């Protein structure tokens, strides 16, 4: 095999991003083999990737790492949407217990040389007290009490613990800004695909995006270069939510904060968008991260800026049909009047 060829295990390959990344990695001449692991088989072509059906919550993962001579693990199995995981409890278990088991397996693998973790800037939260730009050494202004942000904070804590216990393993944590692009399906892209876009009255969130091709590129870069540490990864610049909505040429529907929450519930129950309280906070306050360290220490420069990544996504949208608009009108008709103060009925 030669010393150059890495053997990489990628978790979370049943999801589109994980599958595409594993496949691209398998085509890289510097990689000897890619093993894709997930509890369910991936839909779509995985090319040269060897797929092993395994749940990372199960200790069998340790045997796979040792038996396959894995030297690099890329952990992509952190889920941001309860809907896709089968509910919030399952999501928490997959995220947190899954990561703990994976790290326990890594711990037992003497041949392991590198661990790359796909994290997210969601770990910083979104609140009115946020700094203009979060650097990697900052934490959230309010510790998350629930949801995806709490999972990510716990996961990163376990990863730091692993790095202390195995100083011989290079550990790289990539805190990615929201991925965007024509092929990305996420709570945020679902929101931007709505025919009428609900926004929070009196607020204009600051947004940063990472084109999904840059997301793939930075993961590959981190897999193949010898840089350890935690890095914010985002396209250059900031886009205000109002600018983003204008660029989509879709009408905005400004709602008071409490109604935005109700609209979120209505959209969730109508299966139109996966709206969490975190998503609402993000669309209220936004978030900015400093990417100096990404350029200087990690040595990575995204091809797309925040604006050009968003433009590429916007160009892929088709004019909206009436079906969604009617559903949205029904959803807003069920919203309570400010005076009533009750929850949505019916």
Order of alpha helices (4+ residues) and beta strands (2+ residues): beta-alpha-beta-beta-alpha-beta-alpha-alpha-alpha-beta-alpha-beta-beta-alpha-beta-beta-beta-alpha-beta-beta-alpha-beta-alpha-alpha-alpha-alpha
